[in-house]
């Protein structure tokens, strides 16, 4: 779907509402989060959303992230749901989504899944990544492998997507073999292996932290420990101290504007601001 201006404005308002609730919970728990990705771009250039953006992305260092998973559900207002493998074992996402109940933001790949599908803010775990380029690549590929296994264990479509370029006569046997093998193991095992791989360097001194599976998503550890305050849509939010350095590393062609064809967003299959709508 394509958004109308009024839909995008209303969606932004709902996202701000979820963000404020996350900030409230983090303040109570003394947990540091930080804006990242497109949210950080918007704060840097506009002190608010990139005009076409339709989500908010936050990061947390691993210790804060694990505390948030364990302690936030008891503090969140009942209007919100912390979606994570520990709270909804059918979720295909390895990271946290804080969703607003009574709304729908259904993305095409997940439209048939029996999971909470409310409007959401993403919260990603950030772990240490090794300073060695070679080790960083090995670390990232291990995380990508286990994250893929975790998702494919739940979603047959993720297997089909990964072999989609193969001829049908080759793809079908691989699909059934892969599906059969992966179903021999519980998703909990893949999640544990994924989490172990992500945190493999957390006891070592490293210059950068990262979502790990993304090659460019690196932030200097010292810039988010602690983060600093920035403005986002009139809300005081935490951000990397050297936000421009991080953004120019992540987005080499960083710009406040993009051609229309590059203005990408989630464009949901179904969008409802109220289930009574």
Secondary structure as a PSIPRED ss2 file (coil, helix, strand):
# PSIPRED VFORMAT (PSIPRED V4.0)

   1 X C   1.000  0.000  0.000
   2 X C   1.000  0.000  0.000
   3 X C   1.000  0.000  0.000
   4 X C   1.000  0.000  0.000
   5 X H   0.000  1.000  0.000
   6 X H   0.000  1.000  0.000
   7 X H   0.000  1.000  0.000
   8 X H   0.000  1.000  0.000
   9 X H   0.000  1.000  0.000
  10 X H   0.000  1.000  0.000
  11 X H   0.000  1.000  0.000
  12 X H   0.000  1.000  0.000
  13 X H   0.000  1.000  0.000
  14 X H   0.000  1.000  0.000
  15 X H   0.000  1.000  0.000
  16 X H   0.000  1.000  0.000
  17 X H   0.000  1.000  0.000
  18 X H   0.000  1.000  0.000
  19 X H   0.000  1.000  0.000
  20 X H   0.000  1.000  0.000
  21 X H   0.000  1.000  0.000
  22 X H   0.000  1.000  0.000
  23 X H   0.000  1.000  0.000
  24 X H   0.000  1.000  0.000
  25 X H   0.000  1.000  0.000
  26 X H   0.000  1.000  0.000
  27 X H   0.000  1.000  0.000
  28 X H   0.000  1.000  0.000
  29 X H   0.000  1.000  0.000
  30 X C   1.000  0.000  0.000
  31 X C   1.000  0.000  0.000
  32 X C   1.000  0.000  0.000
  33 X C   1.000  0.000  0.000
  34 X E   0.000  0.000  1.000
  35 X E   0.000  0.000  1.000
  36 X C   1.000  0.000  0.000
  37 X H   0.000  1.000  0.000
  38 X H   0.000  1.000  0.000
  39 X H   0.000  1.000  0.000
  40 X H   0.000  1.000  0.000
  41 X H   0.000  1.000  0.000
  42 X H   0.000  1.000  0.000
  43 X H   0.000  1.000  0.000
  44 X H   0.000  1.000  0.000
  45 X H   0.000  1.000  0.000
  46 X H   0.000  1.000  0.000
  47 X C   1.000  0.000  0.000
  48 X C   1.000  0.000  0.000
  49 X C   1.000  0.000  0.000
  50 X C   1.000  0.000  0.000
  51 X C   1.000  0.000  0.000
  52 X C   1.000  0.000  0.000
  53 X C   1.000  0.000  0.000
  54 X C   1.000  0.000  0.000
  55 X C   1.000  0.000  0.000
  56 X C   1.000  0.000  0.000
  57 X E   0.000  0.000  1.000
  58 X E   0.000  0.000  1.000
  59 X E   0.000  0.000  1.000
  60 X E   0.000  0.000  1.000
  61 X E   0.000  0.000  1.000
  62 X H   0.000  1.000  0.000
  63 X H   0.000  1.000  0.000
  64 X H   0.000  1.000  0.000
  65 X H   0.000  1.000  0.000
  66 X H   0.000  1.000  0.000
  67 X H   0.000  1.000  0.000
  68 X H   0.000  1.000  0.000
  69 X H   0.000  1.000  0.000
  70 X H   0.000  1.000  0.000
  71 X H   0.000  1.000  0.000
  72 X H   0.000  1.000  0.000
  73 X H   0.000  1.000  0.000
  74 X H   0.000  1.000  0.000
  75 X C   1.000  0.000  0.000
  76 X C   1.000  0.000  0.000
  77 X C   1.000  0.000  0.000
  78 X C   1.000  0.000  0.000
  79 X C   1.000  0.000  0.000
  80 X E   0.000  0.000  1.000
  81 X E   0.000  0.000  1.000
  82 X E   0.000  0.000  1.000
  83 X E   0.000  0.000  1.000
  84 X C   1.000  0.000  0.000
  85 X C   1.000  0.000  0.000
  86 X C   1.000  0.000  0.000
  87 X C   1.000  0.000  0.000
  88 X C   1.000  0.000  0.000
  89 X C   1.000  0.000  0.000
  90 X C   1.000  0.000  0.000
  91 X C   1.000  0.000  0.000
  92 X C   1.000  0.000  0.000
  93 X C   1.000  0.000  0.000
  94 X C   1.000  0.000  0.000
  95 X C   1.000  0.000  0.000
  96 X E   0.000  0.000  1.000
  97 X E   0.000  0.000  1.000
  98 X E   0.000  0.000  1.000
  99 X E   0.000  0.000  1.000
 100 X E   0.000  0.000  1.000
 101 X C   1.000  0.000  0.000
 102 X C   1.000  0.000  0.000
 103 X C   1.000  0.000  0.000
 104 X E   0.000  0.000  1.000
 105 X E   0.000  0.000  1.000
 106 X E   0.000  0.000  1.000
 107 X C   1.000  0.000  0.000
 108 X H   0.000  1.000  0.000
 109 X H   0.000  1.000  0.000
 110 X H   0.000  1.000  0.000
 111 X C   1.000  0.000  0.000
 112 X C   1.000  0.000  0.000
 113 X C   1.000  0.000  0.000
 114 X C   1.000  0.000  0.000
 115 X C   1.000  0.000  0.000
 116 X C   1.000  0.000  0.000
 117 X C   1.000  0.000  0.000
 118 X C   1.000  0.000  0.000
 119 X C   1.000  0.000  0.000
 120 X E   0.000  0.000  1.000
 121 X E   0.000  0.000  1.000
 122 X E   0.000  0.000  1.000
 123 X E   0.000  0.000  1.000
 124 X E   0.000  0.000  1.000
 125 X E   0.000  0.000  1.000
 126 X E   0.000  0.000  1.000
 127 X E   0.000  0.000  1.000
 128 X E   0.000  0.000  1.000
 129 X E   0.000  0.000  1.000
 130 X C   1.000  0.000  0.000
 131 X C   1.000  0.000  0.000
 132 X C   1.000  0.000  0.000
 133 X H   0.000  1.000  0.000
 134 X H   0.000  1.000  0.000
 135 X H   0.000  1.000  0.000
 136 X H   0.000  1.000  0.000
 137 X H   0.000  1.000  0.000
 138 X H   0.000  1.000  0.000
 139 X H   0.000  1.000  0.000
 140 X H   0.000  1.000  0.000
 141 X H   0.000  1.000  0.000
 142 X H   0.000  1.000  0.000
 143 X H   0.000  1.000  0.000
 144 X H   0.000  1.000  0.000
 145 X H   0.000  1.000  0.000
 146 X H   0.000  1.000  0.000
 147 X H   0.000  1.000  0.000
 148 X H   0.000  1.000  0.000
 149 X H   0.000  1.000  0.000
 150 X H   0.000  1.000  0.000
 151 X H   0.000  1.000  0.000
 152 X H   0.000  1.000  0.000
 153 X H   0.000  1.000  0.000
 154 X H   0.000  1.000  0.000
 155 X C   1.000  0.000  0.000
 156 X H   0.000  1.000  0.000
 157 X H   0.000  1.000  0.000
 158 X H   0.000  1.000  0.000
 159 X H   0.000  1.000  0.000
 160 X H   0.000  1.000  0.000
 161 X H   0.000  1.000  0.000
 162 X H   0.000  1.000  0.000
 163 X C   1.000  0.000  0.000
 164 X C   1.000  0.000  0.000
 165 X C   1.000  0.000  0.000
 166 X C   1.000  0.000  0.000
 167 X C   1.000  0.000  0.000
 168 X H   0.000  1.000  0.000
 169 X H   0.000  1.000  0.000
 170 X H   0.000  1.000  0.000
 171 X H   0.000  1.000  0.000
 172 X H   0.000  1.000  0.000
 173 X H   0.000  1.000  0.000
 174 X H   0.000  1.000  0.000
 175 X H   0.000  1.000  0.000
 176 X H   0.000  1.000  0.000
 177 X H   0.000  1.000  0.000
 178 X H   0.000  1.000  0.000
 179 X H   0.000  1.000  0.000
 180 X H   0.000  1.000  0.000
 181 X H   0.000  1.000  0.000
 182 X H   0.000  1.000  0.000
 183 X C   1.000  0.000  0.000
 184 X C   1.000  0.000  0.000
 185 X C   1.000  0.000  0.000
 186 X C   1.000  0.000  0.000
 187 X H   0.000  1.000  0.000
 188 X H   0.000  1.000  0.000
 189 X H   0.000  1.000  0.000
 190 X H   0.000  1.000  0.000
 191 X H   0.000  1.000  0.000
 192 X H   0.000  1.000  0.000
 193 X H   0.000  1.000  0.000
 194 X H   0.000  1.000  0.000
 195 X H   0.000  1.000  0.000
 196 X H   0.000  1.000  0.000
 197 X H   0.000  1.000  0.000
 198 X H   0.000  1.000  0.000
 199 X C   1.000  0.000  0.000
 200 X C   1.000  0.000  0.000
 201 X C   1.000  0.000  0.000
 202 X C   1.000  0.000  0.000
 203 X C   1.000  0.000  0.000
 204 X C   1.000  0.000  0.000
 205 X C   1.000  0.000  0.000
 206 X C   1.000  0.000  0.000
 207 X C   1.000  0.000  0.000
 208 X E   0.000  0.000  1.000
 209 X E   0.000  0.000  1.000
 210 X E   0.000  0.000  1.000
 211 X C   1.000  0.000  0.000
 212 X C   1.000  0.000  0.000
 213 X C   1.000  0.000  0.000
 214 X C   1.000  0.000  0.000
 215 X C   1.000  0.000  0.000
 216 X C   1.000  0.000  0.000
 217 X C   1.000  0.000  0.000
 218 X E   0.000  0.000  1.000
 219 X E   0.000  0.000  1.000
 220 X E   0.000  0.000  1.000
 221 X H   0.000  1.000  0.000
 222 X H   0.000  1.000  0.000
 223 X H   0.000  1.000  0.000
 224 X H   0.000  1.000  0.000
 225 X C   1.000  0.000  0.000
 226 X C   1.000  0.000  0.000
 227 X C   1.000  0.000  0.000
 228 X E   0.000  0.000  1.000
 229 X E   0.000  0.000  1.000
 230 X E   0.000  0.000  1.000
 231 X E   0.000  0.000  1.000
 232 X E   0.000  0.000  1.000
 233 X C   1.000  0.000  0.000
 234 X C   1.000  0.000  0.000
 235 X E   0.000  0.000  1.000
 236 X E   0.000  0.000  1.000
 237 X E   0.000  0.000  1.000
 238 X E   0.000  0.000  1.000
 239 X E   0.000  0.000  1.000
 240 X C   1.000  0.000  0.000
 241 X C   1.000  0.000  0.000
 242 X C   1.000  0.000  0.000
 243 X H   0.000  1.000  0.000
 244 X H   0.000  1.000  0.000
 245 X H   0.000  1.000  0.000
 246 X H   0.000  1.000  0.000
 247 X H   0.000  1.000  0.000
 248 X H   0.000  1.000  0.000
 249 X H   0.000  1.000  0.000
 250 X H   0.000  1.000  0.000
 251 X C   1.000  0.000  0.000
 252 X C   1.000  0.000  0.000
 253 X C   1.000  0.000  0.000
 254 X C   1.000  0.000  0.000
 255 X C   1.000  0.000  0.000
 256 X C   1.000  0.000  0.000
 257 X C   1.000  0.000  0.000
 258 X C   1.000  0.000  0.000
 259 X C   1.000  0.000  0.000
 260 X H   0.000  1.000  0.000
 261 X H   0.000  1.000  0.000
 262 X H   0.000  1.000  0.000
 263 X C   1.000  0.000  0.000
 264 X C   1.000  0.000  0.000
 265 X C   1.000  0.000  0.000
 266 X C   1.000  0.000  0.000
 267 X C   1.000  0.000  0.000
 268 X C   1.000  0.000  0.000
 269 X C   1.000  0.000  0.000
 270 X E   0.000  0.000  1.000
 271 X E   0.000  0.000  1.000
 272 X E   0.000  0.000  1.000
 273 X C   1.000  0.000  0.000
 274 X C   1.000  0.000  0.000
 275 X C   1.000  0.000  0.000
 276 X C   1.000  0.000  0.000
 277 X C   1.000  0.000  0.000
